[in-house]
Amino acid sequence: MRPDSPADVVITGVGVCCNMGDDLPSILAKLREGSNVPFERWQVAIDLQARCQVIGQYHGDVSDAALGISKKLSRFMGRGARVALKSAQIAIAQSRLFESTLPHLARREVAMVFGSGTGDVETHIEVRRKLDETRDVKRVSPTVIPRLMASTVSANLVNVLKTTGPSFTATAACSGGAYNILLASSLLQTGHAKAAIAGGVEVCDTHFFAGFDAMGAYNGRDNDRPERASRPYAADRAGFIFSEGAGSVVLERRADAEARGAPILGTIRGFGMSSDGQGEMVAPAKSGAVASMVAALELSGVDAAEIDYVNTHGTSTPLGDVSEVRAIRDVFGDRRLHYSSTKGYTGHTISAAGVIEAIFTLEMLRGGWVAPSVSAEPLDPELADYPPVLGPTDAALRCAISNSFGFGGTNATLVLSR
């Protein structure tokens, strides 16, 4: 691995909101001991006779008072923007980003790269209902467009946090959060920004949930066993569990972070991207995952022998889990390295997954431990000779990979180090 450089992109603050709460030390303690929080039965799904009636919900307070925002600002914010802001506020507080005297921070020249898979779907539902009831377009609220637009989250965060750098949203299915991190890193590397807030968020709505349920992507077999509903690598895995969540990271160049005495939590060594290119929308291709990881290693300057852990995309789907492990074996050959999926704890947070899991990976690197895959036994027989981490494990970790793979064959790999 190359020596540290003043131009490195480093992480100085992190924030997570998910079904396990928003107190990161408490969340990490559960990950370290392999203790997940049971998912919940969702009354809306029960009423709709959905196959899957289990979700993960975030129960944190995102009211105006809790977020410290005015009614003037909050009228443009859907639930996704609120949960995203909560996670960003946590990350900013840890980084002390706006307590600095550095000129670019005093002027709040901070990039905002943050998004979700859709705009605020509840607003779409609200507009349709209002039009059906009144047949009068004048009855539609004039605040709906800032909630409907795909960039609603980044736009709202910019206005609340008063940042003045570049602002946009990348949507890339289940890889969206990872793409937001790597694009924000690119802005720093190319000099378009010296600091950035990057993240992803997803919240539950009826349309989103119904679409995945109709697709058969969810686990519809375990409504009576919510504690084991998400079980990557288990022989009887049956699909993923949707969960609300948001993750935020504060990114800076190492020289700037050191100049202001910021806590440096870790380094983004590099990243890789690929598409499967196989003409298949929902079935993963091993070749695409391999290409993403190989590109990440080559562009980061990190040797494969220096990777000690892979936080897999591992969603608990029959095809995806094993396909990714096959790709890992292709990339790393005979070398055995630790791997696990943390979606047994959080469920699948879609656009937030790549950020939340990168944060978990970073914390494992810092702490010297690996979160085991929970509920993974009985293990898929194909993995018997190359199993994931199944119990609490201490390990000296130098570098790690966090993988995110999305529908349409959209792949992203982040390479992280302490």
N, C-alpha and C positions, 0 to 999 in steps of 0.2 A: 504494500500500500504506500502511495506517495506521501511525503511529509505534509503536515498541515500548512496551509497557505493563507495569507491575509484575505485572499479573494474567495475562500471557501464559503459556501452557504451553510450557515449554522442555524440551529433551532434554539430560540431563547425563551419560548413560552408555549405551553400546550393547554388545551381545554377539551374536555369530553363531557357530553351529555348523552345518556343512553338509558336503557331499561335498568341498568345497575346503579343509576343515579348520576351525580355530577361531582362527587368527591373522589378525585383520582386516587389518592392513597388507599381509600377503602376499596375501590374497584380493583386496584392492583393486588391488594392483599388476598382478595378472592381468587384472582387469576393465579397467583403464586401457589395457593394451596389447592387449586383445582376444585373450587366450590362455586357453582353457578347459581343464579337466581332463577327460580321457575318463571316461565312465561305465563301469560294470562289468557283466559277466555275472554273474547271480545263480543259484547252483546250485539253490536251491529252485524258481525259475521254470523252469529247465531240466528238473528232475525232474518237474514238474507239466505239462510240455509246453505252457507258456504261449505265446501268440502273441508277447508281448514278454518278453524274457529279460534286459533291461537295466535297471538301477536306479542311483541315486546313493546311496552309503552314507557315513555319518559314522563315522570310525574313531577318534575321540578316546576317551580313557580316562574312563569314567563309573563306575568302581568306587567302592566305599565310601571307600577310601583316597584316591583322586583327588579325590573330592568333599568329603572331610572330614566324613563323616556316620557316625553310630553304627548298629549293627545294629538297634537298637530303632526308629530312624526308617526305615532303608532297607527293612525288610520290607514297608512299605506302598507302595513305589515301583516302578512298572514302568519300562521303558526310556524311555518318553516323558518321565516326570517327571525322570529322571536327566539326559537331554540338555537339558531345559528348565532345570534347576538349573545345569548347566554354563554355559549362555549367560547366565543371570541373575547368576551369580557374576562373570563377566567384566564385565558392565555395571555392577554395584555397585562393583567395584574401580575402574573408571574414574571413576565419579561420586563416589567416597569418601562414599557416602550415609550410612553409619553411623559416620563419623568426626566427625560434626558435634555441636556443643553446642546446636543449636536444639532447643527442648523437644519438638516433635512427633517429631523423629528420635531423640532420646534415648529416647523412649517407643515408638519403632518404629511410630508411627502412619502406616503406609504402606499404601496400597491395593494389592491383588494382583489383577490382571485378566489371566488367562493360561489358555490352553486348547489343545485339540486337537480333531480332528474326531470322535473317539470316546474312550471310556475305554480302558484297556489291553486290547487285543484278545487278546494272548497269555494274559492271565488268564482270559478267557472260554474260550479253547481248553483251558487247564489244567483248569478246572472241569468242562467237558464230558467230557474224557478221564478224569478221576478218577471221575466218576459212571458212565461207561460201564464202566470197569474193575471198580469195587467195588460198584455198585448200593447205595451207602451214603452218605447225605448227611453223616454224621459224619466222613467222610474228607476233606471239603473244608476247606481252611485257613480259620481265622477271620479272616485278614487280607485276604481277597479283595475285600470290598466297597469299601474305600478305593482299591483298584486298579481295580475295575470301573466306579465311578461316573464320570459325564461330567466332573465337576469335580475329578478325581483330581490333575491337575497343579497347579491353583491351591491346592488343599488341602494337598498335600505341600510346596509351596514356602513356604506360610505357616508350616507346622510346622518346617521346617528353618531358615528365615530369621528365625523368631520375630517376624513382623510382626503388628500388631494392628489395622490398618485394615480397610476392607471387602474382601471376597474373593469372587470368583466367576469363572465361565468363560462366555464367549460362544462358541457354535458357529454358524458361518454359512458352512459349506462352505469353498470356496477363499478366501472373504473373511474368514474367522474371525480371522486375525491382525490385519488392519486394523481390524476391529470392536473387538477388545480394546484397541487403541491409542485409538480414538476414544471408547470408553466410559470408559476411564481418564481421558482428557482431560476428559470431561464431569464426572467426579467432582471434579476439581480446579477446574474453572470454576464449579461450583455450591457449592463450599465443603465438600463431603463428605470431602475429603482435601486435603492440601497436597503430598503426594508419592505416586507410584505406580510400581509395576513392572508393565509390560505386555508381553505377548508371545504367541507361538504356537509349537507344536511338532507334528511328525508323524514317526513312525518306522515302519519297515516291518514288516508282519506278513502272514501268508499270506492271511487272509481279505480284508484291505483290497486287497492286490495282485490277488488272483483276481477280485474284483468289478470293478475297473476294467478288467482284461484281458478279462473276459467282455463288458463293455460295448463294447469296441472303442475305448476312449478312448486307450489307449497306442499308441505307435508300434511296431507289430509287424513292420516291414519291415527294420529295420536292426540286427539282433542282431550282425551281423558288422562293423558300423561304429559302435561305441559312442561314438566321439569326435564323431560328427555326428548322433547319434540325436535330440537336441533341437535344432530349428532353426526358431525362430519367423521367419515372413515368407518363408521359402524357398518356391519354387514347388512343390517336391516334399515339403513337410512332411506328416507322416502321423500326428500324434498326439503326446501329451506323454510325458515320461519321469518316473516317480515318483522322488522323492529324499527321503531323510531330512533333517531340519533343525530348527533352533530359532533364534528371534531374540528378543532382550529389549531393551527400552528403559527407562531410568529417566526419569520425568517429574516435573517440579516447577513451581511457579509461579516466574516470573522473579525476583520480589522475594526469595523464600526462597533460590533458587540463588545470587543475588548476595550475599545476607547471609552465606552460609557459604563464599563464594569458590569455588563449584563451577565446573567447566568447562562453559560453555554451548555445546553443539555445534550447536544449531539450534532453530528455533521451529516448533511446529505452529500454523499460521495458521488452520486450520479444516478442515472435512471435510464431505462430502456422502454421503447414502445414498439408495438407491432399490431397488425391485424391478421386474422386467420386466413382470410382470402380463399375460403373454400365454398362460398355460395350457400352457407348454412347459417341461419339466423341464431339458433339457440343451442346447437350442439358444439361443444368446445373442440378445438383441434390442438393436439399436442405440439404440433409444429409451431403454432403461433406463440404458445407459452415459452417454448424453447427459444424462439427468436427474440422475445422480449427480455428474457434473462441473460442471454448471450450479449445482446446489445448493451444492457446495463453494466455488465462486467467490463466489456471492452471500453465503453465510454467513460467509466468511472476510474479506470486504472487499478481496479481491485482484482486480484487474482482469485480464481475460484477456490483455491486452497485457503483463502482468508475468510471465506464465508462460513460462519459457524451455526447459523440458524436461518430458516426460512419460515416466515409467517405466511402461510398459504392462503389463497383465496377461499379454499375449502368451504363450500356453502352447505354441504349435506345433501347434494344431489347425486344420484346414482352414477352419472357419466362424469361430471366435472371433477369430483374429488380424486378419482383414480387417474384421470387424464393428466392432472397437474403433477401427481407423484411420478408418473412415467416421464414427464418432461424434466423434473428435477433429477431423476436418475440419468437421463440423457446428458444433461448439462454437467453434472458432477461425477459421473462415471461410478467407479467402485468406491469412491469416498463416501462414508456414512456421515451425515450431518443431521443435527436436530431439526425437526420440522413439526409444526402443529397448526391447528386452526383455532382462532378465538371466537368463531361464530357460534360455538356451542354455548358460550356465555351471553353474547350480545344479540344473537340472531343475525340476520342480514339487513344492514342499514343502508343498502344500495349506494347512493352517492356519498354517504358519510363513511362507508366501510373502509375505503383506502386511507382515509385520514385517521380514523380511530385506530385502525390496526397498525399504521405507521407509528402512532404514539405508543401503543402497547409494545411494539417491537423496540422502540427507542428505550423505553423504561426497562425492558428485559436486558438490553445491552448495558445500561447503567447499573442495574442491580445484580447482574450475574446469575440470572435464573431463566427458566423457560416455563411458560404456562402450558400445562398439559391439555391435550384435546379431551374434553369431557364427554361422557356418555358414548365413547367410541367403541366400547366392547359389548358384544362380541365383535371383533375386528373383521373387516373385509378380508377374506382369505388371500386375495392378491397382494395384500400388504404385509403378510405374515413375516416375510424375510426382510422387510424394510418398513417397520412400523413407525407411526408418529410417536411423539412423546406422550405417554399415557399416565404418568404420575408426576407429582411435584419434583422438579429437577433443578439443581444448582449447576451452573456451567459458566466457565470463563468465556465470554463472547467478545470477539474483536469486531466483526462486521456481520451484518444481517441483511436479508432481503425481505421486502414486503411486497407480495404479489396482489394484483387486482386484475380480474378478467371480466369482461362484460358481454352482454348480448351483441350480436353482430361481429363477434370475434375481436373486441376492442381490448387490448392488453397493455398493462403498465406495470413496470417493476422499479421499485425504489431501492437503492443501496444506501444503508445507514451505518454509521459507526459512532462510537462514543466521542 
